[in-house]
Amino acid sequence: MMDFISAPLVVGMITLGIYKFFELLVCRRERLNIIEKIDPGALVDYLKNVRMGLPLNSPASNSRSGFSSWALRLGCLLAGLGLGLLVAYWTVDVSMENYYAQTAVYGGSVLCFGGLGLVVAFVVERLIDRKERA
């Protein structure tokens, strides 16, 4: 029944592996460039803060304090996938003879609503970011 998802899943896993490999190489090069350009005095202050247990993200930094966007993204993605499966279940007629039509409806609705869930997560992150900056 769920054979339609195995091919995109394998392609997605291979693509993710290749992406992460190149990201690892690029991030390594960026970190080395940052280390070369860092001020030794700033590094000493940073290490003192780490030893004393002070929070590393100060209000002057651009990072959002106390907000994890990964949980929001994952939650919206799973909600979108669940909604997509539910819509596909309501859409597909049980007496539908064409197996490929059923798999197309399931696959299409899962991907559409999963993407919609990620778009919703993006919009919510933007709203939270604007509220924190104001």
HELIX and SHEET records of a PDB file:
HELIX    1   1 ASP A    3  ILE A    5  5                                   3    
HELIX    2   2 SER A    6  LYS A   37  1                                  32    
HELIX    3   3 PRO A   40  MET A   52  1                                  13    
HELIX    4   4 SER A   69  THR A   91  1                                  23    
HELIX    5   5 TYR A   99  ARG A  133  1                                  35    
END                                                                             
